[in-house]
Amino acid sequence: MGANLEKEKIELEIAEKELEVKEFVQSYSKPKRYLLMTLVVLTIPVFFIAKYTVAGIYLHSFFKGQVAVHEASFVALPVQVVETELLPISGRNFSAFAVIKNPNKQLSATDLNYTFHFYSANGDEISGSGLGISGSTFLLAGQQKYIVAPNISFVAVPASIKVLVANQNWTKRSGIPNVILATDSAVFANSVDPANGFTVDGNFRNQSNFNLGSVKIISVVLDKNAKILAVNQTTVSTIVPQEQRGFHFFWPVQFAGITGSVRIFPETNVLDPNNIR
């Protein structure tokens, strides 16, 4: 019963408002009523146009601000030197390696410069083939790899090394060419001809449709406990698609009865457009 009375009250109020509006409109002359109706009709689209224009400007500014904040807060991390080691060859001849890592999951570096520095037991830097052995490499996003100083003759026996990596210019790269360099099982053995030493021989194949300016091949010799005995590297130039090339490594020392395996790491700089054609 109470609900019905409330409903009738609301309907009566609505009817009264409609009557007031009707009387208000009829109080104007006929031309003025037409003008009023025209203004009301024109106001509706203007309202919606203004509404969505303001919303569009706001959203554009919002997303622009979001992108700007994201880029400003993005920080590139430096190359990590995970491991370094000196490896004796014979007398004052040594090789050395480092394992470096790119901690950035979305950034790559096209041309990193690195230098091996060697120190005596009392902390003085000593020279080999010049003061410090330098080279260059690249790092893909999240990549970890070896860098090598193959065979250095020192003026004094080194006791420690330090590796510095410079020119860390990071870039976000997309569309990186897919180059697969496959290797067969390398053959390794002590040799006596043409000289006493240790050799590693094998082949790699460019399993891509790209001409490669150069391919660097790193060889890592491990003992039976998987400890690194020796490292070496060589570079092969001008490799055509699907071509197979051989590689050969020699150390002037024999690893009699202690060699466990050899690992081969071929690489080509897929970030350098002058290297991939």
Secondary structure, 3 states (H helix, E strand, C coil): CHHHHHHHHHHHHHHHHHHHHHHHHHCCCHHHHHHHHHHHHHHHHHHHHHHHHHHHHHHHHHHHHHHHHHHHCCCCCCCEEEEEEEEEEECCEEEEEEEEECCCCCCEEEEEEEEEEEECCCCCEECCCCCCEEEEEEECCCCEEEEEEEEEECCCCCCEEEEEEECCCEECCCCCCCCCEEECCCEEEEECCCCCEEEEEEEEEECCCCCEEEEEEEEEEEECCCCEEEEEEEEEEEECCCCEEEEEEEECCCCCCCEEEEEEEEECCCCCCCCEC
